[in-house]
Amino acid sequence: MTVRVRTTVLTWPEAVPLPTGRAEAACGAGAVTRAQADGWTAGRRRAETGRVFLTVPMFVAAATAPR
């Protein structure tokens, strides 16, 4: 099995909808509380002042079945 991680770093205010959408989806699915989702999206206020640092890790795993 091989696992690789690729991390994207976003530093512009236009990137803010990404975590906001994920927080809303998680809240809608009942995976987190409204307070938790609001905490995740609190960064939007910082983004309005141009201070954004968002990382998006992507995990890829590959393996072969034994014969």
PDB file with one MODEL, atoms N, CA, C and O in Angstrom:
MODEL        1
ATOM      1  N   MET A   1       0.839  -1.162   0.000  1.00  0.00           N
ATOM      2  CA  MET A   1       0.000   0.000   0.000  1.00  0.00           C
ATOM      3  C   MET A   1       0.892   1.236   0.000  1.00  0.00           C
ATOM      4  O   MET A   1       1.927   1.280   0.665  1.00  0.00           O
ATOM      5  N   THR A   2       0.471   2.218  -0.750  1.00  0.00           N
ATOM      6  CA  THR A   2       1.169   3.493  -0.824  1.00  0.00           C
ATOM      7  C   THR A   2       0.178   4.602  -0.489  1.00  0.00           C
ATOM      8  O   THR A   2      -0.953   4.611  -0.976  1.00  0.00           O
ATOM      9  N   VAL A   3       0.615   5.521   0.339  1.00  0.00           N
ATOM     10  CA  VAL A   3      -0.230   6.673   0.679  1.00  0.00           C
ATOM     11  C   VAL A   3       0.585   7.935   0.451  1.00  0.00           C
ATOM     12  O   VAL A   3       1.730   8.034   0.894  1.00  0.00           O
ATOM     13  N   ARG A   4       0.008   8.866  -0.219  1.00  0.00           N
ATOM     14  CA  ARG A   4       0.663  10.155  -0.463  1.00  0.00           C
ATOM     15  C   ARG A   4      -0.259  11.277  -0.027  1.00  0.00           C
ATOM     16  O   ARG A   4      -1.484  11.172  -0.094  1.00  0.00           O
ATOM     17  N   VAL A   5       0.367  12.347   0.418  1.00  0.00           N
ATOM     18  CA  VAL A   5      -0.393  13.526   0.824  1.00  0.00           C
ATOM     19  C   VAL A   5       0.083  14.706  -0.005  1.00  0.00           C
ATOM     20  O   VAL A   5       1.282  14.953  -0.135  1.00  0.00           O
ATOM     21  N   ARG A   6      -0.854  15.413  -0.551  1.00  0.00           N
ATOM     22  CA  ARG A   6      -0.566  16.651  -1.277  1.00  0.00           C
ATOM     23  C   ARG A   6      -1.308  17.760  -0.535  1.00  0.00           C
ATOM     24  O   ARG A   6      -2.495  17.632  -0.238  1.00  0.00           O
ATOM     25  N   THR A   7      -0.614  18.823  -0.247  1.00  0.00           N
ATOM     26  CA  THR A   7      -1.233  19.933   0.478  1.00  0.00           C
ATOM     27  C   THR A   7      -1.213  21.173  -0.389  1.00  0.00           C
ATOM     28  O   THR A   7      -0.174  21.584  -0.906  1.00  0.00           O
ATOM     29  N   THR A   8      -2.381  21.753  -0.532  1.00  0.00           N
ATOM     30  CA  THR A   8      -2.524  23.010  -1.255  1.00  0.00           C
ATOM     31  C   THR A   8      -2.611  24.126  -0.229  1.00  0.00           C
ATOM     32  O   THR A   8      -3.333  24.001   0.760  1.00  0.00           O
ATOM     33  N   VAL A   9      -1.895  25.202  -0.447  1.00  0.00           N
ATOM     34  CA  VAL A   9      -1.936  26.361   0.442  1.00  0.00           C
ATOM     35  C   VAL A   9      -2.589  27.515  -0.308  1.00  0.00           C
ATOM     36  O   VAL A   9      -2.145  27.910  -1.386  1.00  0.00           O
ATOM     37  N   LEU A  10      -3.645  28.039   0.284  1.00  0.00           N
ATOM     38  CA  LEU A  10      -4.370  29.166  -0.311  1.00  0.00           C
ATOM     39  C   LEU A  10      -4.228  30.372   0.611  1.00  0.00           C
ATOM     40  O   LEU A  10      -4.399  30.260   1.826  1.00  0.00           O
ATOM     41  N   THR A  11      -3.915  31.527   0.022  1.00  0.00           N
ATOM     42  CA  THR A  11      -3.676  32.718   0.846  1.00  0.00           C
ATOM     43  C   THR A  11      -4.468  33.934   0.383  1.00  0.00           C
ATOM     44  O   THR A  11      -4.136  35.056   0.764  1.00  0.00           O
ATOM     45  N   TRP A  12      -5.493  33.746  -0.418  1.00  0.00           N
ATOM     46  CA  TRP A  12      -6.257  34.890  -0.892  1.00  0.00           C
ATOM     47  C   TRP A  12      -7.683  34.814  -0.360  1.00  0.00           C
ATOM     48  O   TRP A  12      -8.187  33.713  -0.142  1.00  0.00           O
ATOM     49  N   PRO A  13      -8.348  35.945  -0.143  1.00  0.00           N
ATOM     50  CA  PRO A  13      -9.692  35.969   0.445  1.00  0.00           C
ATOM     51  C   PRO A  13     -10.733  35.185  -0.348  1.00  0.00           C
ATOM     52  O   PRO A  13     -11.709  34.712   0.236  1.00  0.00           O
ATOM     53  N   GLU A  14     -10.558  35.033  -1.646  1.00  0.00           N
ATOM     54  CA  GLU A  14     -11.523  34.285  -2.448  1.00  0.00           C
ATOM     55  C   GLU A  14     -11.592  32.810  -2.060  1.00  0.00           C
ATOM     56  O   GLU A  14     -12.523  32.110  -2.459  1.00  0.00           O
ATOM     57  N   ALA A  15     -10.617  32.329  -1.286  1.00  0.00           N
ATOM     58  CA  ALA A  15     -10.595  30.930  -0.862  1.00  0.00           C
ATOM     59  C   ALA A  15     -11.536  30.653   0.305  1.00  0.00           C
ATOM     60  O   ALA A  15     -11.789  29.493   0.630  1.00  0.00           O
ATOM     61  N   VAL A  16     -12.054  31.694   0.934  1.00  0.00           N
ATOM     62  CA  VAL A  16     -12.878  31.523   2.130  1.00  0.00           C
ATOM     63  C   VAL A  16     -14.132  30.672   1.912  1.00  0.00           C
ATOM     64  O   VAL A  16     -14.489  29.920   2.819  1.00  0.00           O
ATOM     65  N   PRO A  17     -14.819  30.742   0.776  1.00  0.00           N
ATOM     66  CA  PRO A  17     -16.013  29.894   0.625  1.00  0.00           C
ATOM     67  C   PRO A  17     -15.748  28.390   0.746  1.00  0.00           C
ATOM     68  O   PRO A  17     -16.669  27.632   1.051  1.00  0.00           O
ATOM     69  N   LEU A  18     -14.527  27.950   0.516  1.00  0.00           N
ATOM     70  CA  LEU A  18     -14.220  26.526   0.615  1.00  0.00           C
ATOM     71  C   LEU A  18     -14.502  25.983   2.021  1.00  0.00           C
ATOM     72  O   LEU A  18     -15.303  25.057   2.148  1.00  0.00           O
ATOM     73  N   PRO A  19     -13.883  26.515   3.080  1.00  0.00           N
ATOM     74  CA  PRO A  19     -14.192  25.975   4.412  1.00  0.00           C
ATOM     75  C   PRO A  19     -15.605  26.326   4.870  1.00  0.00           C
ATOM     76  O   PRO A  19     -16.207  25.577   5.640  1.00  0.00           O
ATOM     77  N   THR A  20     -16.135  27.442   4.413  1.00  0.00           N
ATOM     78  CA  THR A  20     -17.493  27.818   4.808  1.00  0.00           C
ATOM     79  C   THR A  20     -18.493  26.793   4.279  1.00  0.00           C
ATOM     80  O   THR A  20     -19.387  26.361   5.006  1.00  0.00           O
ATOM     81  N   GLY A  21     -18.342  26.411   3.029  1.00  0.00           N
ATOM     82  CA  GLY A  21     -19.224  25.403   2.452  1.00  0.00           C
ATOM     83  C   GLY A  21     -19.108  24.061   3.153  1.00  0.00           C
ATOM     84  O   GLY A  21     -20.112  23.386   3.378  1.00  0.00           O
ATOM     85  N   ARG A  22     -17.894  23.673   3.496  1.00  0.00           N
ATOM     86  CA  ARG A  22     -17.684  22.396   4.187  1.00  0.00           C
ATOM     87  C   ARG A  22     -18.296  22.438   5.580  1.00  0.00           C
ATOM     88  O   ARG A  22     -18.898  21.460   6.025  1.00  0.00           O
ATOM     89  N   ALA A  23     -18.147  23.565   6.271  1.00  0.00           N
ATOM     90  CA  ALA A  23     -18.718  23.698   7.619  1.00  0.00           C
ATOM     91  C   ALA A  23     -20.236  23.619   7.566  1.00  0.00           C
ATOM     92  O   ALA A  23     -20.853  22.961   8.403  1.00  0.00           O
ATOM     93  N   GLU A  24     -20.839  24.280   6.595  1.00  0.00           N
ATOM     94  CA  GLU A  24     -22.299  24.241   6.459  1.00  0.00           C
ATOM     95  C   GLU A  24     -22.782  22.833   6.128  1.00  0.00           C
ATOM     96  O   GLU A  24     -23.797  22.386   6.664  1.00  0.00           O
ATOM     97  N   ALA A  25     -22.068  22.131   5.253  1.00  0.00           N
ATOM     98  CA  ALA A  25     -22.441  20.761   4.902  1.00  0.00           C
ATOM     99  C   ALA A  25     -22.333  19.832   6.114  1.00  0.00           C
ATOM    100  O   ALA A  25     -23.206  18.993   6.340  1.00  0.00           O
ATOM    101  N   ALA A  26     -21.266  19.987   6.884  1.00  0.00           N
ATOM    102  CA  ALA A  26     -21.089  19.147   8.070  1.00  0.00           C
ATOM    103  C   ALA A  26     -22.177  19.417   9.094  1.00  0.00           C
ATOM    104  O   ALA A  26     -22.678  18.490   9.730  1.00  0.00           O
ATOM    105  N   CYS A  27     -22.543  20.672   9.255  1.00  0.00           N
ATOM    106  CA  CYS A  27     -23.599  21.042  10.193  1.00  0.00           C
ATOM    107  C   CYS A  27     -24.941  20.488   9.706  1.00  0.00           C
ATOM    108  O   CYS A  27     -25.709  19.938  10.496  1.00  0.00           O
ATOM    109  N   GLY A  28     -25.219  20.629   8.428  1.00  0.00           N
ATOM    110  CA  GLY A  28     -26.468  20.120   7.862  1.00  0.00           C
ATOM    111  C   GLY A  28     -26.606  18.617   7.987  1.00  0.00           C
ATOM    112  O   GLY A  28     -27.717  18.102   8.116  1.00  0.00           O
ATOM    113  N   ALA A  29     -25.477  17.904   7.951  1.00  0.00           N
ATOM    114  CA  ALA A  29     -25.490  16.447   8.069  1.00  0.00           C
ATOM    115  C   ALA A  29     -25.524  15.990   9.527  1.00  0.00           C
ATOM    116  O   ALA A  29     -25.643  14.797   9.805  1.00  0.00           O
ATOM    117  N   GLY A  30     -25.420  16.945  10.455  1.00  0.00           N
ATOM    118  CA  GLY A  30     -25.427  16.590  11.870  1.00  0.00           C
ATOM    119  C   GLY A  30     -24.090  16.117  12.394  1.00  0.00           C
ATOM    120  O   GLY A  30     -24.011  15.604  13.510  1.00  0.00           O
ATOM    121  N   ALA A  31     -23.025  16.280  11.602  1.00  0.00           N
ATOM    122  CA  ALA A  31     -21.699  15.829  12.027  1.00  0.00           C
ATOM    123  C   ALA A  31     -21.059  16.777  13.038  1.00  0.00           C
ATOM    124  O   ALA A  31     -20.223  16.358  13.839  1.00  0.00           O
ATOM    125  N   VAL A  32     -21.445  18.046  13.005  1.00  0.00           N
ATOM    126  CA  VAL A  32     -20.948  19.043  13.954  1.00  0.00           C
ATOM    127  C   VAL A  32     -22.118  19.900  14.405  1.00  0.00           C
ATOM    128  O   VAL A  32     -23.168  19.922  13.763  1.00  0.00           O
ATOM    129  N   THR A  33     -21.932  20.598  15.500  1.00  0.00           N
ATOM    130  CA  THR A  33     -22.969  21.503  15.999  1.00  0.00           C
ATOM    131  C   THR A  33     -22.893  22.837  15.266  1.00  0.00           C
ATOM    132  O   THR A  33     -21.905  23.124  14.592  1.00  0.00           O
ATOM    133  N   ARG A  34     -23.922  23.637  15.397  1.00  0.00           N
ATOM    134  CA  ARG A  34     -23.927  24.975  14.797  1.00  0.00           C
ATOM    135  C   ARG A  34     -22.778  25.798  15.367  1.00  0.00           C
ATOM    136  O   ARG A  34     -22.125  26.535  14.627  1.00  0.00           O
ATOM    137  N   ALA A  35     -22.521  25.686  16.666  1.00  0.00           N
ATOM    138  CA  ALA A  35     -21.431  26.445  17.292  1.00  0.00           C
ATOM    139  C   ALA A  35     -20.083  26.053  16.695  1.00  0.00           C
ATOM    140  O   ALA A  35     -19.234  26.912  16.461  1.00  0.00           O
ATOM    141  N   GLN A  36     -19.885  24.761  16.447  1.00  0.00           N
ATOM    142  CA  GLN A  36     -18.629  24.316  15.847  1.00  0.00           C
ATOM    143  C   GLN A  36     -18.492  24.849  14.428  1.00  0.00           C
ATOM    144  O   GLN A  36     -17.424  25.329  14.048  1.00  0.00           O
ATOM    145  N   ALA A  37     -19.546  24.771  13.649  1.00  0.00           N
ATOM    146  CA  ALA A  37     -19.500  25.277  12.274  1.00  0.00           C
ATOM    147  C   ALA A  37     -19.229  26.778  12.266  1.00  0.00           C
ATOM    148  O   ALA A  37     -18.456  27.267  11.442  1.00  0.00           O
ATOM    149  N   ASP A  38     -19.857  27.502  13.170  1.00  0.00           N
ATOM    150  CA  ASP A  38     -19.625  28.947  13.250  1.00  0.00           C
ATOM    151  C   ASP A  38     -18.185  29.256  13.621  1.00  0.00           C
ATOM    152  O   ASP A  38     -17.610  30.231  13.137  1.00  0.00           O
ATOM    153  N   GLY A  39     -17.602  28.431  14.477  1.00  0.00           N
ATOM    154  CA  GLY A  39     -16.200  28.616  14.849  1.00  0.00           C
ATOM    155  C   GLY A  39     -15.275  28.431  13.661  1.00  0.00           C
ATOM    156  O   GLY A  39     -14.291  29.156  13.512  1.00  0.00           O
ATOM    157  N   TRP A  40     -15.590  27.463  12.816  1.00  0.00           N
ATOM    158  CA  TRP A  40     -14.772  27.214  11.626  1.00  0.00           C
ATOM    159  C   TRP A  40     -14.861  28.373  10.647  1.00  0.00           C
ATOM    160  O   TRP A  40     -13.887  28.685   9.962  1.00  0.00           O
ATOM    161  N   THR A  41     -16.011  29.006  10.577  1.00  0.00           N
ATOM    162  CA  THR A  41     -16.193  30.082   9.601  1.00  0.00           C
ATOM    163  C   THR A  41     -15.838  31.457  10.152  1.00  0.00           C
ATOM    164  O   THR A  41     -15.948  32.456   9.441  1.00  0.00           O
ATOM    165  N   ALA A  42     -15.418  31.515  11.396  1.00  0.00           N
ATOM    166  CA  ALA A  42     -15.047  32.799  11.989  1.00  0.00           C
ATOM    167  C   ALA A  42     -13.883  33.450  11.243  1.00  0.00           C
ATOM    168  O   ALA A  42     -13.715  34.668  11.306  1.00  0.00           O
ATOM    169  N   GLY A  43     -13.091  32.665  10.550  1.00  0.00           N
ATOM    170  CA  GLY A  43     -11.967  33.186   9.787  1.00  0.00           C
ATOM    171  C   GLY A  43     -12.386  34.121   8.663  1.00  0.00           C
ATOM    172  O   GLY A  43     -11.569  34.879   8.139  1.00  0.00           O
ATOM    173  N   ARG A  44     -13.644  34.068   8.299  1.00  0.00           N
ATOM    174  CA  ARG A  44     -14.128  34.952   7.230  1.00  0.00           C
ATOM    175  C   ARG A  44     -13.879  36.418   7.594  1.00  0.00           C
ATOM    176  O   ARG A  44     -13.553  37.226   6.724  1.00  0.00           O
ATOM    177  N   ARG A  45     -14.027  36.758   8.855  1.00  0.00           N
ATOM    178  CA  ARG A  45     -13.781  38.148   9.276  1.00  0.00           C
ATOM    179  C   ARG A  45     -12.316  38.520   9.069  1.00  0.00           C
ATOM    180  O   ARG A  45     -12.006  39.637   8.655  1.00  0.00           O
ATOM    181  N   ARG A  46     -11.419  37.584   9.358  1.00  0.00           N
ATOM    182  CA  ARG A  46      -9.998  37.857   9.125  1.00  0.00           C
ATOM    183  C   ARG A  46      -9.717  37.980   7.632  1.00  0.00           C
ATOM    184  O   ARG A  46      -8.878  38.781   7.220  1.00  0.00           O
ATOM    185  N   ALA A  47     -10.406  37.203   6.835  1.00  0.00           N
ATOM    186  CA  ALA A  47     -10.203  37.249   5.385  1.00  0.00           C
ATOM    187  C   ALA A  47     -10.564  38.609   4.821  1.00  0.00           C
ATOM    188  O   ALA A  47      -9.958  39.063   3.850  1.00  0.00           O
ATOM    189  N   GLU A  48     -11.540  39.257   5.419  1.00  0.00           N
ATOM    190  CA  GLU A  48     -11.942  40.568   4.937  1.00  0.00           C
ATOM    191  C   GLU A  48     -10.838  41.602   5.115  1.00  0.00           C
ATOM    192  O   GLU A  48     -10.837  42.634   4.444  1.00  0.00           O
ATOM    193  N   THR A  49      -9.901  41.329   6.014  1.00  0.00           N
ATOM    194  CA  THR A  49      -8.769  42.235   6.218  1.00  0.00           C
ATOM    195  C   THR A  49      -7.530  41.765   5.466  1.00  0.00           C
ATOM    196  O   THR A  49      -6.450  42.338   5.614  1.00  0.00           O
ATOM    197  N   GLY A  50      -7.693  40.708   4.652  1.00  0.00           N
ATOM    198  CA  GLY A  50      -6.573  40.236   3.840  1.00  0.00           C
ATOM    199  C   GLY A  50      -5.653  39.263   4.533  1.00  0.00           C
ATOM    200  O   GLY A  50      -4.552  39.008   4.044  1.00  0.00           O
ATOM    201  N   ARG A  51      -6.075  38.703   5.676  1.00  0.00           N
ATOM    202  CA  ARG A  51      -5.228  37.758   6.404  1.00  0.00           C
ATOM    203  C   ARG A  51      -5.827  36.359   6.299  1.00  0.00           C
ATOM    204  O   ARG A  51      -6.645  35.960   7.127  1.00  0.00           O
ATOM    205  N   VAL A  52      -5.415  35.631   5.286  1.00  0.00           N
ATOM    206  CA  VAL A  52      -5.946  34.288   5.059  1.00  0.00           C
ATOM    207  C   VAL A  52      -4.788  33.313   4.863  1.00  0.00           C
ATOM    208  O   VAL A  52      -3.849  33.593   4.117  1.00  0.00           O
ATOM    209  N   PHE A  53      -4.864  32.184   5.529  1.00  0.00           N
ATOM    210  CA  PHE A  53      -3.925  31.086   5.310  1.00  0.00           C
ATOM    211  C   PHE A  53      -4.730  29.814   5.462  1.00  0.00           C
ATOM    212  O   PHE A  53      -5.090  29.432   6.575  1.00  0.00           O
ATOM    213  N   LEU A  54      -5.012  29.163   4.364  1.00  0.00           N
ATOM    214  CA  LEU A  54      -5.852  27.972   4.355  1.00  0.00           C
ATOM    215  C   LEU A  54      -5.079  26.839   3.711  1.00  0.00           C
ATOM    216  O   LEU A  54      -4.544  26.994   2.613  1.00  0.00           O
ATOM    217  N   THR A  55      -5.018  25.702   4.384  1.00  0.00           N
ATOM    218  CA  THR A  55      -4.372  24.537   3.787  1.00  0.00           C
ATOM    219  C   THR A  55      -5.424  23.460   3.534  1.00  0.00           C
ATOM    220  O   THR A  55      -6.344  23.267   4.329  1.00  0.00           O
ATOM    221  N   VAL A  56      -5.269  22.775   2.426  1.00  0.00           N
ATOM    222  CA  VAL A  56      -6.200  21.710   2.043  1.00  0.00           C
ATOM    223  C   VAL A  56      -5.385  20.452   1.775  1.00  0.00           C
ATOM    224  O   VAL A  56      -4.793  20.316   0.704  1.00  0.00           O
ATOM    225  N   PRO A  57      -5.346  19.521   2.744  1.00  0.00           N
ATOM    226  CA  PRO A  57      -4.621  18.275   2.499  1.00  0.00           C
ATOM    227  C   PRO A  57      -5.480  17.300   1.705  1.00  0.00           C
ATOM    228  O   PRO A  57      -6.681  17.169   1.942  1.00  0.00           O
ATOM    229  N   MET A  58      -4.849  16.626   0.771  1.00  0.00           N
ATOM    230  CA  MET A  58      -5.536  15.598  -0.024  1.00  0.00           C
ATOM    231  C   MET A  58      -4.749  14.301   0.119  1.00  0.00           C
ATOM    232  O   MET A  58      -3.549  14.267  -0.153  1.00  0.00           O
ATOM    233  N   PHE A  59      -5.407  13.256   0.536  1.00  0.00           N
ATOM    234  CA  PHE A  59      -4.771  11.967   0.734  1.00  0.00           C
ATOM    235  C   PHE A  59      -5.136  11.037  -0.409  1.00  0.00           C
ATOM    236  O   PHE A  59      -6.303  10.933  -0.787  1.00  0.00           O
ATOM    237  N   VAL A  60      -4.139  10.364  -0.955  1.00  0.00           N
ATOM    238  CA  VAL A  60      -4.357   9.390  -2.025  1.00  0.00           C
ATOM    239  C   VAL A  60      -3.713   8.083  -1.577  1.00  0.00           C
ATOM    240  O   VAL A  60      -2.537   8.048  -1.215  1.00  0.00           O
ATOM    241  N   ALA A  61      -4.493   7.020  -1.607  1.00  0.00           N
ATOM    242  CA  ALA A  61      -3.975   5.698  -1.231  1.00  0.00           C
ATOM    243  C   ALA A  61      -4.171   4.748  -2.404  1.00  0.00           C
ATOM    244  O   ALA A  61      -5.189   4.793  -3.094  1.00  0.00           O
ATOM    245  N   ALA A  62      -3.176   3.882  -2.619  1.00  0.00           N
ATOM    246  CA  ALA A  62      -3.261   2.886  -3.682  1.00  0.00           C
ATOM    247  C   ALA A  62      -2.679   1.569  -3.180  1.00  0.00           C
ATOM    248  O   ALA A  62      -1.708   1.537  -2.425  1.00  0.00           O
ATOM    249  N   ALA A  63      -3.305   0.492  -3.623  1.00  0.00           N
ATOM    250  CA  ALA A  63      -2.820  -0.828  -3.208  1.00  0.00           C
ATOM    251  C   ALA A  63      -3.262  -1.858  -4.245  1.00  0.00           C
ATOM    252  O   ALA A  63      -4.145  -1.601  -5.063  1.00  0.00           O
ATOM    253  N   THR A  64      -2.635  -3.015  -4.191  1.00  0.00           N
ATOM    254  CA  THR A  64      -3.050  -4.128  -5.035  1.00  0.00           C
ATOM    255  C   THR A  64      -3.480  -5.277  -4.139  1.00  0.00           C
ATOM    256  O   THR A  64      -2.927  -5.481  -3.059  1.00  0.00           O
ATOM    257  N   ALA A  65      -4.458  -6.012  -4.593  1.00  0.00           N
ATOM    258  CA  ALA A  65      -4.932  -7.171  -3.826  1.00  0.00           C
ATOM    259  C   ALA A  65      -3.952  -8.322  -4.015  1.00  0.00           C
ATOM    260  O   ALA A  65      -3.444  -8.530  -5.116  1.00  0.00           O
ATOM    261  N   PRO A  66      -3.687  -9.065  -2.957  1.00  0.00           N
ATOM    262  CA  PRO A  66      -2.801 -10.221  -3.104  1.00  0.00           C
ATOM    263  C   PRO A  66      -3.460 -11.289  -3.970  1.00  0.00           C
ATOM    264  O   PRO A  66      -4.679 -11.458  -3.943  1.00  0.00           O
ATOM    265  N   ARG A  67      -2.648 -12.005  -4.735  1.00  0.00           N
ATOM    266  CA  ARG A  67      -3.176 -13.052  -5.626  1.00  0.00           C
ATOM    267  C   ARG A  67      -3.059 -14.406  -5.010  1.00  0.00           C
ATOM    268  O   ARG A  67      -3.453 -15.399  -5.621  1.00  0.00           O
TER     269      ARG A  67
ENDMDL
END
